[in-house]
Amino acid sequence: MILTDRDRRILKDIALSHVVSRDQILNLGYFTSRTRANTRLRELRSIGLIRVLATPFFGQNLYMATAKAQDFVGQRIGRLIASRSGSPRFVCHALAVNDVRLALVAGGARDWRFEQQLRT
């Protein structure tokens, strides 16, 4: 499988967001159809770049970057992946932050800084 620029952007987004739902990926504009999103995310999962976070609390798959994705997201972002955990509290926090981002983008915001990019 050949990774596209969009695949690399998705991997970076997932790595920096910690965890992302399929609908959040759709709302960020990476795909125009749910079927296409599911297919591509399944392909990225099959080659081990992302994994599905098993949780009974959400009605759709939640995706996290794997250690294998470090080769494609760059060294700085790659270091973040190694120390991640799937604790329920942090997953809820990450999904809520993604929802805030989506609301700001819907309101016209253009620039977004991930939590790891904030210094003060």
C-alpha positions, 0 to 999 in steps of 0.5 A: 500500500502506498501512503498518500499525503492525506494518509500522512496528514491523518496519521499526524492528526491522530498522533497529535490528537491522541485519539480520534473518532471516525466521525471527527475524521470525516468532519475534519474534511479528510473524506467526503463519505463514511464508506471511503473513510471506513475503507481507508482507515481499515487499510491503515489499520491492516498495515499497523499504522493505527489501531482501534481503541476497544471501548464499549462507551462509544458507538463507533471506532476510535483510532490511535496511532501505533509505534509503527506510525512514528516513521511517517509522522516525524521524530517530534510527533513520533515521540508522543506516540510511545508514551500514550495510554488509552485510559478512559478519562484521557480518551474522553478529554481527547475526544472533547478537545477534538469536538472543540476544534471542530466547533471552532473550525465550523465557526471559521477558525483557521489556525489550530494548535494541539496541546503538545504545541502549546507552551504557555 
